[in-house]
Amino acid sequence: MTSSCQPNQTAGQKGSLIQFLLLGLLLLAVLAGATWYQQSLAPQAGVIRHECDLQQGPCQIELSNGRLQLEAGPLPMRSLSPLKLALSLDGMNANRILADLQGADMYMGINQFELQRISETNSADTSSANTPWQGQTELAVCTTGSMRWQLTLAIETPEGTQQHLFEFEAR
C-alpha cells in the first residue's frame, strides 16, 4: 500500500489566506499612516500657549522678539459661520503663516488654512514686519452645543518656525 502526501490546503484556501494577510497588512499601513498624520497635526513641543480668550476680543501678546496681535470674528464665534482671523506682527518678519483649528477634546476633522499677507499700501516692500495677515474658515458643527477649540498658528520666520496656541469656546 502506497500513500501519497497531499497538502492539507487546496489552492483556493491558500489564495484566501494570502488575500487575508494582504488585507491585514494594508489595514496596518493605513492605521500607521493615520497615526503619523494625526501626530503631525498636533502642536509640537515648542508651542507657546497663550491664556487669551479670542471670544473676548483681540489678543495682544508681548514676545521676546516683538509683539503679536490676533483678532477673530465676527464675535461671538459660532459653528458654521464664517470665521475671519486678522494677525499683525511687530518686530517679526514672517514668510508664511499657517493656521490649524482643532477641537480641544474631540476630533472635528482637519481644518488648516494659510493666512495671506495683506498689503496696506501699494509699495513694493511687502516684507515689512508689521504687515497684517488675514485668513478665513468656519468652525465645524458640534452636536454637544458648546465646544472648546484650539487654534495653532505656525509662523515661519527666517530664524525658524514659532507655534502659538490659543483656546476659545464656541457654540
trRosetta pair geometry for C-beta under 8 A, 3 or more apart (Angstrom, degrees):
i j d omega theta_ij theta_ji phi_ij phi_ji
7 10 7.8 151 95 -79 106 29
9 13 4.3 -125 -165 86 95 128
9 14 5.4 113 129 -55 127 84
9 17 7.6 -19 -162 -11 153 138
10 13 4.9 98 52 6 72 101
10 14 7.3 -135 97 -4 40 87
11 14 5.7 -54 -150 35 35 112
11 15 6.4 36 153 -20 66 105
12 15 5.7 -53 -149 35 32 113
12 16 6.5 32 153 -19 64 105
13 16 5.7 -53 -149 35 34 112
13 17 6.4 35 152 -21 65 105
14 17 5.7 -54 -149 35 32 112
14 18 6.4 32 153 -18 65 105
15 18 5.8 -54 -148 36 32 110
15 19 6.4 32 153 -18 65 106
16 19 5.7 -54 -147 37 32 112
16 20 6.3 35 152 -22 65 106
17 20 5.6 -53 -148 35 31 114
17 21 6.4 30 154 -17 64 105
18 21 5.8 -54 -147 38 32 110
18 22 6.3 32 154 -18 65 107
19 22 5.8 -55 -146 39 30 111
19 23 6.2 33 154 -20 64 107
20 23 5.7 -54 -147 36 29 112
20 24 6.5 32 152 -20 62 106
21 24 5.6 -53 -149 35 32 114
21 25 6.5 32 153 -17 65 104
22 25 5.7 -53 -148 37 33 111
22 26 6.3 35 153 -20 65 105
23 26 5.6 -53 -147 36 31 113
23 27 6.4 34 153 -21 64 105
24 27 5.7 -53 -148 35 31 113
24 28 6.5 31 153 -18 64 104
25 28 5.7 -53 -149 36 33 112
25 29 6.4 34 153 -20 65 105
26 29 5.7 -54 -149 36 32 112
26 30 6.4 32 153 -19 65 105
27 30 5.8 -53 -147 36 31 110
27 31 6.4 29 155 -16 65 107
28 31 5.8 -56 -146 39 31 109
28 32 6.2 30 156 -19 66 108
29 32 5.8 -55 -145 38 29 111
29 33 6.2 29 156 -18 64 108
30 33 5.8 -57 -147 39 29 111
30 34 6.2 28 156 -19 65 108
31 34 5.8 -54 -143 37 30 110
31 35 6.3 31 156 -19 64 106
32 35 5.8 -54 -147 36 29 111
32 36 6.4 29 155 -18 64 107
33 36 5.8 -55 -146 38 31 110
33 37 6.2 29 156 -19 66 108
34 37 5.7 -55 -144 38 30 111
34 38 6.2 30 157 -19 65 107
35 38 5.9 -55 -146 36 28 109
35 39 6.4 26 156 -16 63 108
36 39 5.9 -61 -151 39 29 109
36 40 6.4 30 153 -22 65 107
37 40 5.7 -54 -149 33 32 112
37 41 6.8 31 152 -20 63 103
38 41 5.8 -55 -156 31 34 111
38 42 7.0 43 148 -32 64 99
39 42 5.6 -43 -152 17 40 117
41 100 6.3 171 -167 -161 84 141
41 102 7.0 124 147 -74 116 136
41 110 6.9 -117 -110 -118 148 93
41 112 7.6 -122 -131 -59 102 126
43 47 3.9 15 169 -61 121 157
43 100 8.0 -178 -70 74 74 134
43 150 7.7 -99 -29 156 123 135
43 152 5.0 -162 -85 -111 102 146
43 163 5.6 157 -150 148 92 144
43 165 5.6 -12 -99 -74 158 127
44 47 5.8 142 62 -41 58 90
44 163 5.9 139 39 4 93 153
46 162 7.8 -102 128 -135 112 53
46 163 6.4 115 93 33 79 105
47 152 6.7 -53 -135 -134 129 115
47 163 4.2 -56 -110 101 76 118
47 164 7.3 165 -165 -89 76 13
47 165 5.1 47 165 -24 121 118
48 63 8.0 57 147 -115 172 105
48 162 6.8 -7 5 -179 120 99
48 163 6.7 158 17 89 71 59
48 164 5.2 -24 69 -108 99 65
48 165 6.8 178 83 18 43 79
49 165 4.7 -29 -106 69 65 114
49 167 8.0 9 -159 -14 98 105
50 59 6.3 94 136 175 141 143
50 61 5.5 -66 -120 -96 139 137
50 164 6.2 18 -16 -174 118 96
50 165 6.7 172 17 78 74 55
50 166 5.5 -20 63 -91 108 75
52 56 7.9 -123 179 54 67 114
52 59 3.6 103 133 -125 147 119
52 61 6.9 -118 -14 -68 150 100
52 70 8.0 124 100 59 136 109
52 166 6.2 -48 71 -130 88 103
53 56 4.5 71 87 1 102 110
53 59 8.0 159 53 -76 25 110
53 167 7.5 -40 -106 91 66 67
53 168 5.5 115 -158 -109 69 85
53 169 7.9 -22 -148 15 112 81
54 57 7.8 -135 -164 66 37 17
54 59 6.2 -60 -87 -25 71 114
54 70 7.0 -58 -105 117 110 106
54 71 7.7 141 -149 -151 94 30
54 72 4.3 32 174 29 129 125
54 77 7.1 26 111 -14 107 140
54 151 7.2 23 -16 22 152 143
54 166 5.7 71 -37 153 114 134
54 168 4.4 -69 44 -61 94 146
55 75 6.5 126 -157 -138 53 106
55 76 6.0 22 -151 -138 99 85
55 77 6.2 -106 -98 20 83 100
55 168 4.9 146 -25 -161 94 116
55 169 6.5 -39 -24 55 150 67
55 170 7.1 -176 -84 -78 120 74
57 71 7.5 -33 174 -126 53 89
57 75 7.3 -32 -82 -57 53 160
58 69 5.9 12 173 -176 121 94
58 70 6.7 165 -157 84 73 40
58 71 4.0 -34 -99 -87 93 93
59 68 7.8 -2 109 111 93 91
59 69 7.0 170 86 -150 52 48
59 70 4.9 -5 55 57 100 92
59 71 7.6 -177 20 -74 64 47
59 166 6.4 -159 5 -117 166 134
60 67 6.8 -4 -172 -177 86 110
60 68 7.5 164 -153 87 42 51
60 69 4.9 -7 -104 -104 74 88
61 67 6.8 158 83 -159 52 61
61 68 4.5 -10 60 61 104 97
61 69 7.5 -177 21 -78 69 40
61 70 7.6 14 1 6 111 100
61 164 7.4 161 65 -149 167 138
62 67 5.6 -29 -109 -106 53 85
63 66 5.4 4 64 63 108 57
63 67 6.4 -178 20 -89 84 28
63 68 6.0 59 -22 -10 121 101
63 91 7.5 -170 69 83 103 126
63 92 7.4 19 70 -49 145 126
65 91 5.6 180 144 136 61 112
65 92 6.0 88 113 -81 107 89
65 159 7.9 -140 -126 42 171 160
66 89 6.3 52 123 177 142 81
66 90 5.0 -175 -175 96 104 58
66 91 2.3 -174 -101 74 104 111
66 92 4.5 -140 42 -29 152 84
66 129 7.1 -126 -122 165 154 128
67 89 7.4 161 84 -158 53 44
67 90 4.3 6 52 53 97 108
67 91 6.2 89 11 19 66 115
68 87 7.1 -22 -167 -163 88 96
68 88 7.7 159 -156 84 43 50
68 89 5.7 -9 -106 -108 70 72
68 90 7.9 -147 -64 27 32 71
68 92 7.4 5 -75 16 87 141
68 164 6.7 -138 131 -93 170 170
69 87 7.0 157 84 -153 56 47
69 88 4.8 -1 55 55 104 93
69 89 8.0 -158 25 -72 69 33
69 90 7.9 43 -6 -6 101 100
70 85 6.8 -24 -163 -163 92 97
70 86 7.4 152 -155 81 44 52
70 87 5.2 -5 -104 -104 75 83
70 153 7.3 -145 -98 -32 141 151
70 164 7.9 -178 -37 115 146 138
70 166 6.7 -134 92 -45 152 157
71 85 7.3 148 80 -157 51 49
71 86 4.6 -11 60 59 100 99
71 87 7.8 -168 25 -72 65 43
72 75 7.7 98 99 -71 73 85
72 77 6.1 -7 132 -69 117 133
72 83 6.3 -5 -170 -173 102 95
72 84 7.1 160 -153 81 51 49
72 85 5.5 -18 -100 -100 77 70
72 86 7.9 -172 -75 22 34 69
72 151 7.6 -163 -73 -42 145 171
72 168 7.5 -142 59 7 151 165
73 77 7.2 -120 -119 -72 28 86
73 83 7.7 152 79 -150 18 56
73 84 5.8 -27 68 60 69 94
73 86 8.0 -12 23 5 101 106
74 77 7.7 156 84 -85 44 55
74 81 7.5 -77 53 146 94 128
74 82 7.7 57 11 81 90 88
74 84 7.5 46 -28 27 57 104
76 170 7.2 160 158 -129 93 79
76 171 7.5 36 129 24 129 100
77 81 7.3 -171 -162 72 51 115
77 83 5.8 44 -141 -113 109 109
77 139 6.5 98 159 -22 104 138
77 168 6.8 63 45 124 139 138
77 170 4.6 -66 103 -107 95 126
78 81 4.5 55 71 11 92 130
78 139 7.0 -155 121 49 27 128
78 170 6.0 -176 -104 -177 27 105
78 171 5.7 -24 -126 73 82 78
79 138 7.7 74 -171 162 42 93
79 139 4.8 -95 -108 99 52 105
79 140 6.6 -30 -143 107 100 28
79 141 4.6 101 165 -108 135 51
79 142 5.8 -147 -80 11 145 79
79 147 7.7 73 -67 26 115 122
79 170 6.4 142 -45 129 69 112
79 171 6.6 -96 -1 119 97 44
80 138 6.0 38 -137 165 23 130
80 139 7.0 -67 -20 74 36 72
80 140 7.8 33 -60 -158 69 22
80 141 5.4 17 -41 -70 110 94
81 138 6.2 172 75 -140 26 103
81 139 7.3 6 44 33 70 94
82 136 6.1 -16 -168 -166 100 112
82 137 8.0 146 -155 86 56 24
82 138 5.7 -65 -103 -84 33 96
83 136 6.8 151 80 -156 51 60
83 137 5.4 -24 64 73 103 70
83 138 5.5 144 5 -109 94 38
83 139 5.9 83 -36 -28 141 83
84 134 6.7 -13 -173 -165 96 100
84 135 7.4 163 -155 86 54 42
84 136 5.0 -21 -102 -100 70 87
85 99 6.3 145 27 -88 165 160
85 115 6.4 -82 92 -99 118 115
85 133 7.9 -13 116 111 97 87
85 134 6.6 160 86 -152 62 49
85 135 4.8 -2 53 57 108 87
85 136 7.3 -165 18 -77 73 39
85 137 8.0 16 -9 16 107 93
85 151 7.8 166 -97 -168 137 145
86 132 6.2 -11 -171 -174 90 119
86 133 7.4 152 -159 81 43 52
86 134 5.3 -10 -103 -101 67 84
87 97 6.6 -152 71 168 152 167
87 115 6.0 -3 28 -164 125 165
87 132 6.8 147 79 -161 45 67
87 133 4.4 -19 65 62 99 102
87 134 7.5 -177 22 -75 73 37
87 153 7.0 133 -102 -132 154 153
88 130 6.1 22 -177 -167 103 68
88 131 7.7 -161 -134 100 77 23
88 132 4.7 -41 -87 -101 89 77
88 133 7.3 172 -81 18 39 73
89 92 4.2 -73 169 62 126 106
89 93 7.9 -177 110 -70 131 19
89 94 5.8 107 24 -15 161 116
89 129 6.1 -94 108 173 95 72
89 130 6.7 -144 82 -109 53 40
89 131 7.9 -6 47 55 89 58
89 133 7.6 29 -8 -2 101 114
89 155 7.3 130 -88 -148 146 144
90 129 6.5 80 -148 125 31 103
90 130 5.1 24 -98 -97 70 97
91 129 6.0 140 -6 151 5 143
92 129 5.7 144 67 -160 32 105
92 155 6.9 18 152 155 144 140
92 157 5.9 -86 -173 -96 95 138
93 127 6.2 23 -156 172 113 88
93 129 4.7 -70 -75 -93 69 89
93 157 6.0 106 75 -144 62 96
93 158 6.4 6 85 2 112 106
94 97 5.6 20 165 -54 146 98
94 129 7.9 108 2 -137 69 62
94 133 7.2 -36 78 -51 145 142
94 155 5.1 -78 -114 -167 121 94
94 156 6.4 94 -161 68 78 54
94 157 5.6 -65 -102 -83 51 77
95 156 4.9 -62 60 106 97 100
95 157 6.5 151 0 -114 87 26
95 158 6.9 109 -36 -54 118 64
96 114 6.9 -47 -170 -149 93 113
96 156 4.3 11 56 44 88 125
97 114 6.9 123 82 -164 57 66
97 115 4.1 -22 88 48 114 116
97 133 5.3 49 36 176 148 164
97 135 7.8 -135 102 -32 107 131
97 153 6.1 -13 -169 -169 101 100
97 154 7.0 159 -155 79 49 55
97 155 5.3 -5 -109 -107 88 67
97 156 7.2 -149 -73 20 42 76
98 112 6.5 1 -180 -172 103 103
98 113 7.6 166 -156 90 63 30
98 114 5.6 -40 -104 -103 65 69
98 115 7.5 -150 -84 8 17 81
98 153 7.3 152 79 -157 48 49
98 154 4.4 -5 58 54 99 106
98 156 7.7 53 -2 -18 95 104
99 112 6.8 166 88 -152 55 55
99 113 5.5 -13 60 64 101 75
99 114 7.4 168 16 -101 79 18
99 115 6.1 84 -24 -39 110 96
99 135 5.6 180 8 83 138 158
99 137 7.4 -145 98 -11 129 135
99 151 6.4 -19 -164 -167 100 94
99 152 7.3 149 -157 79 49 50
99 153 5.6 -20 -101 -101 72 69
99 154 7.9 -158 -72 20 27 74
100 111 7.2 119 -163 85 48 65
100 112 4.9 -11 -104 -103 73 89
100 151 7.4 151 77 -156 50 45
100 152 4.5 -13 59 59 102 100
100 154 7.2 47 -8 -14 108 104
101 111 4.2 -48 66 98 99 120
101 112 7.5 -175 20 -79 70 41
101 137 6.3 -173 9 92 147 155
101 139 7.2 -117 158 -104 141 69
101 149 6.3 -7 -168 -175 90 117
101 150 7.4 161 -152 84 44 52
101 151 5.4 -9 -103 -104 76 75
101 152 8.0 -165 -72 24 34 68
102 107 7.7 -38 -162 -127 96 51
102 108 6.7 156 -158 41 49 98
102 111 7.1 180 -70 44 48 98
102 149 7.2 149 80 -159 37 68
102 150 5.1 -18 66 62 88 100
102 152 7.5 10 12 1 107 106
103 106 4.3 -51 134 70 147 68
103 107 6.2 -162 49 -98 119 7
103 108 3.9 115 -27 -16 115 113
103 140 7.8 -63 -53 54 107 120
103 142 7.6 133 -109 -97 124 120
103 147 6.0 -59 -131 178 99 125
103 148 7.3 89 -168 79 65 61
103 149 6.4 -57 -109 -107 42 61
103 150 7.5 37 126 16 9 87
104 147 7.7 160 27 168 88 78
104 148 4.0 -46 34 110 133 103
104 149 6.3 -151 -24 -106 92 7
104 150 4.9 115 -83 -32 81 100
104 167 6.2 46 -79 -134 138 113
105 147 7.7 -145 44 -155 97 80
105 148 6.0 67 -4 53 103 110
106 142 7.7 115 71 -131 141 108
106 147 7.0 -82 41 -140 119 116
108 111 7.1 -16 103 -11 102 121
108 140 4.6 175 174 51 114 142
108 142 7.3 -48 -109 -85 127 91
108 147 7.6 83 -70 173 143 155
109 140 6.0 125 37 -73 116 155
111 137 5.9 104 -179 180 107 147
111 139 8.0 32 -147 -119 171 40
111 140 6.8 -137 -56 -30 136 104
113 135 5.3 148 115 -178 115 126
113 136 7.4 -88 139 69 161 38
113 137 5.2 -170 -1 -65 146 115
114 135 6.6 -165 105 -107 31 128
115 133 4.1 60 143 159 125 114
115 134 6.1 160 -159 76 89 16
115 135 3.9 -91 -99 -36 66 115
115 153 7.8 5 -12 -137 135 105
116 133 6.6 161 76 -157 30 73
116 134 5.9 -29 58 65 82 72
116 135 6.5 133 5 -79 72 72
117 126 6.0 95 133 175 142 111
117 131 5.5 22 -161 131 100 130
117 132 7.8 132 -157 88 53 43
117 133 5.7 -40 -96 -101 47 79
118 131 6.9 175 65 171 56 88
118 132 4.9 -26 56 85 111 92
118 133 6.6 168 5 -107 87 22
118 134 5.3 44 -37 2 127 110
119 122 6.8 83 134 -97 130 32
119 123 7.4 -162 -170 47 114 67
119 126 5.6 -61 -93 -110 107 100
119 131 6.9 -25 -103 -147 47 119
120 131 6.9 -147 -8 -130 97 71
120 132 6.9 90 -58 15 101 101
123 126 7.7 171 91 -57 78 59
125 128 5.7 77 133 -45 102 94
126 131 6.4 67 -169 -106 60 164
127 131 7.6 -152 157 -6 7 138
128 131 4.6 116 72 -40 92 97
139 142 7.9 -39 149 -19 109 101
139 147 7.9 167 177 68 126 125
139 149 6.7 -82 -124 -82 118 151
139 170 5.5 -89 -129 96 176 152
142 145 7.0 -69 106 35 100 17
142 146 7.2 -51 95 98 138 5
142 147 4.1 -169 -84 -34 170 133
142 171 7.8 -125 55 -165 113 35
144 147 6.4 109 62 -71 109 86
145 171 6.2 -29 167 -141 60 89
146 169 5.9 19 177 177 104 109
146 170 7.2 177 -150 93 65 28
146 171 5.1 -38 -96 -95 72 72
147 169 6.9 171 87 -151 33 68
147 170 6.2 -23 62 63 81 72
147 171 7.8 137 16 -105 73 26
148 167 6.2 3 -178 -173 98 108
148 168 7.6 172 -151 93 59 27
148 169 5.2 -36 -96 -95 62 80
149 167 6.8 162 83 -152 50 59
149 168 5.6 -17 59 65 97 74
149 169 7.2 157 12 -101 80 26
149 170 6.0 7 -8 13 127 108
150 165 6.1 -18 -168 -162 101 101
150 166 7.4 149 -157 78 51 44
150 167 5.4 -25 -99 -97 66 79
151 165 7.2 149 79 -154 49 49
151 166 4.7 -17 62 63 101 95
151 167 7.6 -180 19 -82 74 29
151 168 7.3 9 -3 14 113 103
152 163 5.7 -5 -173 -170 105 103
152 164 7.1 155 -155 77 54 43
152 165 5.1 -17 -100 -98 79 76
152 166 7.9 -179 -78 23 35 65
153 163 7.0 161 81 -152 49 51
153 164 4.7 -10 55 56 100 96
153 166 7.7 33 -8 1 101 104
154 161 5.6 -2 -175 -173 93 117
154 162 7.5 163 -155 82 46 42
154 163 5.2 -17 -100 -99 69 82
155 161 6.7 153 77 -156 45 61
155 162 4.8 -14 59 60 101 92
155 163 7.6 179 18 -83 73 31
155 164 6.9 28 -7 -1 113 108
156 160 7.9 -96 -145 152 57 26
156 161 4.9 -25 -100 -98 66 87
157 160 6.5 2 64 55 86 38
157 161 7.3 159 22 -92 68 33
157 162 6.8 21 4 -1 114 101
